[in-house]
């Protein structure tokens, strides 16, 4: 077993720093992580840097996954030929989230298990939060005024993504009153019209925000993985909550923190499941405080 100090020494070798401070230590990281946002959340950057270097293996096919026993991401060779900003960036971010969660522990004992109580709280309070949103919806649900209820950075990113204030306001109004799936569909249709390679990650990222919501609320809200998928994992803290729910919520929250558009994506994750998102950020801080590069 490697000691923390020995691993930290190895982590410092041959590093290249990406815009947000990501330590790019392997060819895989230099090729893929360098495409993450220069505005990535500092907690996510530090947790990534505290994770041992992630390698890549090739395999035939068109999807990626993280191998917990070997600490590498399995990815199709065709990804290397795709233009920057295509769907692979979102896939890599998601799988790196799993690497941060599982390295040195495996799926059954991932760091994301600590999300379980927060997920329970978000599920228990969802109806009350939606009722509160609807009760105060006169202003929040007015497309002309709804944007004022978004944080300034999220609002600026939304208006950059959807320059039409009317369309952006409609999205904000629908989101503010708790119609999350409808809002994401509206924004996804707008984002598909983008031409910028960097911004082209957004439609894929929005699918993952829906996946985050689906993991937190067991598909009562949101989308993504099936209930059959979630039930294939070990149950924790009572019915309808498994290791699959916590792991996918963590990986998707990490994605929202590191992709282009993070100012908006992280706000959507945090406002859809506030307790879960706060617990996720605390896990990131604990990774940095307690483990370094080990």
C-alpha positions, 0 to 999 in steps of 0.5 A: 500500500502506498503511503500518503506522502509517497503518493503525494510526491508522485502526484507532483511529478510531470504536472501541467496545470489547466486553466482552473488549476487541474493537475494534468498528470497523465496523457489521458488527463492532459487530453480530456481534463484540459477541456474542462471549464477554466471556471470550475469550482475550486472544491472540485478542482482540489478534490480531483488533484487529491485523487491519484492520476487517472489513466485511460484504456481503450475498448470497442464501442461508444460509451465510457465507464470507470473501472474501480478496481484499476482506477482508469476510465474505459473509453472508445478510441473514437473519442480522440477524434471527436472535436473539443466540446462534443459529448465526450467531455460530459462523459469524461467529467461524469466518469472522473466524478466516479473516480474521485468518489471510488478510488481506493474504496470501490463501489460498495464503500464510496465516499458518496455514501455520505450523501444518503441522509441528505438525499432523504432530506431532499426527498422528504422536503420536496413537496413543501419546497414545491408548494412554497415555490408555487405560493410565491410564483407571481414574481418568480414565475413571471418571465419578465422578472424570474431572472432576477431570482437567479444568482448573478453568475448563473444569470449571466451564463444563461443569457450567454447561452440563450441571448434572447431575454424572453427565452431565458426568462421563460426558462427561469420562470418554469425552473423557479416554480419547480417544473424542472423537467420542462425547464431543462427540455426548454433549455436543451432545445435552445442549447442545441442551436449553439455553434461554439464547440465549448458551449456544445457540451451544454445539451449533454450536461443538461441530460446529466442534470436531469440524471442528478435529479433522477438519482436524488428523487428515485425518478419521481422527478428527473430522468437518467438511469432506470429504477432497475439500474438503481435496484441492482446496487445495495440498499442503504438507509431504507427502501428506494435508496441504494449505492447507485443513487448516491454514486450517480448523484455525486458524479453528476454534481461533480460534472456540473462543477467542472464543465463549461457553463458551471455557473449555471449547471451548479446552480441548477443542481443546488437548487433542485436538491439543496441538501444533497448538493451541500453534502456533496460539496462537504465531501469534496472538502473532506477529500482534500482535508483528509487524504491529499493525493492518497 
